[in-house]
Amino acid sequence: MGNDELKRCPFCGGKAKVKFGQMMSCKDDLRNYDIPLKIECCVCGAHFDGLSVAKITSKLEIILLHNGYDKLAEKWNNRVGGE
């Protein structure tokens, strides 16, 4: 799901954008990294926060272990009455 599939802000109707935070190592497993996510309205600033988890291999490949974006986008797009 990309930016174009995000519904407009449920509060003001503004366009939504996705922001990614800085990767941080997980406290319980230093080989895994948390990637903070945010879907935010460009107009009023309303937002939902989420988290993805990735692992970096010895060959410096990034493997996504938990895709937090899909659940976050579903939460953002959810409307009362299924609109």
C-alpha positions, 0 to 999 in steps of 0.5 A: 500500500502506497501514499496514493492508497491512503484516504484523506484525513478523517478530521479535516480532509487534508492529504496524508503522508508517510514519515519514517524515523531513524532506525534504532537497535531493539533492546532485546535483540541487537541484530534487529532494528525498530523503524518508527513510522508515522502517517500524518495529515499535511494540513492539521497534523493529525497522525497515527504512529506505528513500528516496523522491525528489520534485521540486517544480515552479515551481507548488509541486506535488510530483511523486513521482519514485521511490516507495521505500515500495513496495519498503520495504513489500515488504521488510518483508512478506517472510517465509522460506517465503512466509508 
